């Protein structure tokens, strides 16, 4: 059942301050929700260290015993492992749990934006076109005639 879930910004979420419910996560990753649609997730952790409001994943039967002992509140699982023993409040069934998890990381953890500009040690070739709001890091080499777009 996928219902009226919520995404909420707050001080009590992951580094990004967000709390997502299991049904919202299921929609975002295109998965099938099994369990409590209102289960809240504040961050991501491995099965053996996850708490009740953290998301984890299971992709191999080799690690199924970890799910049985896990405190994870929500778990991304493959269709083959959805019935593995464990007390997660919700499971989200997806073909590729790793990819689903990777797609959610930016929602929970703020990615620090680099400052715009060209580092003094960067080597910039002739006739290079640089877009605005870009960052060229230390010792980067940009060849002659290269064109770098906006916000790169």
C-alpha positions as CSV (number, residue, x, y, z in Angstrom):
1,X,0.0,0.0,0.0
2,X,1.4,3.4,-1.0
3,X,-0.5,6.2,0.6
4,X,-0.3,9.8,1.9
5,X,3.4,9.8,2.9
6,X,5.3,12.8,3.6
7,X,8.7,14.4,3.2
8,X,9.5,16.8,5.9
9,X,12.5,19.1,6.5
10,X,13.6,19.3,10.0
11,X,16.5,19.6,12.4
12,X,16.2,15.9,13.4
13,X,16.9,14.3,10.0
14,X,20.2,13.3,8.4
15,X,22.9,15.8,7.7
16,X,20.5,17.3,5.1
17,X,17.8,17.6,7.8
18,X,15.2,15.6,5.9
19,X,12.9,12.9,7.2
20,X,11.2,10.6,4.6
21,X,8.5,8.0,5.1
22,X,8.7,4.6,3.6
23,X,5.9,5.2,1.0
24,X,7.7,8.3,-0.3
25,X,10.9,6.4,-0.6
26,X,9.1,3.6,-2.5
27,X,7.7,6.1,-4.9
28,X,11.1,7.8,-5.4
29,X,12.9,4.5,-6.2
30,X,10.0,2.9,-8.1
31,X,9.7,0.1,-5.6
32,X,6.9,-2.0,-4.1
33,X,6.3,-1.2,-0.4
34,X,5.7,-4.1,2.0
35,X,4.9,-3.0,5.5
36,X,4.3,0.3,7.3
37,X,4.0,3.2,4.8
38,X,4.5,5.7,7.7
39,X,7.9,4.2,8.8
40,X,10.2,7.3,9.1
41,X,13.7,7.4,7.8
42,X,16.3,10.0,8.9
43,X,19.5,8.5,7.4
44,X,21.2,5.5,5.9
45,X,23.3,2.9,7.6
46,X,24.6,-0.7,7.0
47,X,22.3,-3.5,8.2
48,X,24.5,-4.3,11.2
49,X,24.6,-0.7,12.5
50,X,21.2,0.7,11.4
51,X,18.7,2.1,13.9
52,X,15.0,2.2,13.8
53,X,14.8,5.3,11.7
54,X,17.5,4.4,9.2
55,X,17.4,2.9,5.8
56,X,19.6,-0.1,4.8
57,X,19.6,-2.6,2.0
58,X,19.9,-6.4,1.3
59,X,21.1,-7.7,-2.0
60,X,22.6,-11.1,-1.2
61,X,21.3,-14.1,0.7
62,X,24.8,-14.3,2.2
63,X,23.9,-11.2,4.3
64,X,20.3,-12.2,5.2
65,X,21.4,-13.2,8.8
66,X,22.3,-9.5,9.3
67,X,18.7,-8.5,8.4
68,X,17.4,-11.0,11.0
69,X,19.4,-9.1,13.7
70,X,19.1,-5.6,12.3
71,X,17.3,-2.7,13.9
72,X,16.9,-1.0,10.5
73,X,13.5,0.6,10.1
74,X,13.3,0.4,6.3
75,X,15.2,-2.0,4.0
76,X,15.6,-2.0,0.3
77,X,15.5,-5.6,-0.9
78,X,15.5,-7.6,-4.1
79,X,12.4,-9.6,-4.9
80,X,14.1,-12.8,-4.1
81,X,15.0,-11.7,-0.5
82,X,11.7,-9.9,0.5
83,X,10.7,-12.8,2.7
84,X,14.0,-13.0,4.6
85,X,13.5,-13.0,8.4
86,X,13.9,-9.6,10.1
87,X,12.0,-7.0,12.0
88,X,12.2,-4.0,9.6
89,X,9.0,-2.0,9.8
90,X,9.0,-1.7,6.0
91,X,10.7,-3.3,3.0
92,X,10.9,-1.7,-0.4
93,X,11.3,-4.3,-3.2
94,X,13.5,-3.1,-6.1
95,X,15.5,-4.9,-8.7
96,X,18.7,-3.1,-7.8
97,X,18.8,-2.0,-4.1
98,X,22.3,-0.5,-4.5
99,X,21.2,1.8,-7.3
100,X,18.1,2.8,-5.3
101,X,20.2,3.6,-2.3
102,X,22.6,5.7,-4.3
103,X,19.7,7.7,-5.7
104,X,18.6,8.5,-2.1
105,X,21.9,9.7,-0.7
106,X,21.5,13.3,-1.8
107,X,18.1,13.5,-0.1
108,X,19.6,12.7,3.3
109,X,23.1,14.1,3.2
110,X,24.0,17.6,2.0
111,X,26.6,17.7,-0.7
112,X,28.9,20.5,0.0
113,X,29.1,22.9,-3.0
114,X,32.6,23.9,-4.1
115,X,33.4,27.5,-4.6
116,X,33.4,28.9,-8.1
117,X,36.7,29.8,-9.7
118,X,39.9,28.5,-11.1
119,X,42.5,27.2,-8.6
120,X,45.9,28.9,-9.1
121,X,47.7,25.6,-9.8
122,X,45.3,24.7,-12.6
123,X,46.7,24.7,-16.2
124,X,44.4,26.4,-18.7
125,X,45.2,26.1,-22.4
126,X,44.7,28.6,-25.1
127,X,41.3,29.6,-26.5
128,X,39.5,27.9,-23.6
129,X,35.9,28.9,-23.0
130,X,34.8,28.6,-19.4
131,X,31.1,28.9,-18.3
132,X,30.0,30.7,-15.2
133,X,29.7,29.3,-11.7
134,X,32.3,26.6,-12.4
135,X,35.1,25.2,-10.3
136,X,38.5,24.1,-11.7
137,X,40.4,22.3,-9.0
138,X,44.0,22.1,-8.0
139,X,46.4,20.8,-10.8
140,X,43.5,20.4,-13.2
141,X,44.6,20.5,-16.9
142,X,42.3,21.9,-19.5
143,X,43.6,21.6,-23.0
144,X,43.6,24.1,-25.8
145,X,40.2,25.0,-27.3
146,X,38.3,23.1,-24.6
147,X,34.8,24.4,-23.6
148,X,33.5,23.9,-20.1
149,X,29.8,24.6,-19.5
150,X,27.9,26.4,-16.8
151,X,28.1,25.2,-13.1
152,X,30.7,22.5,-13.9
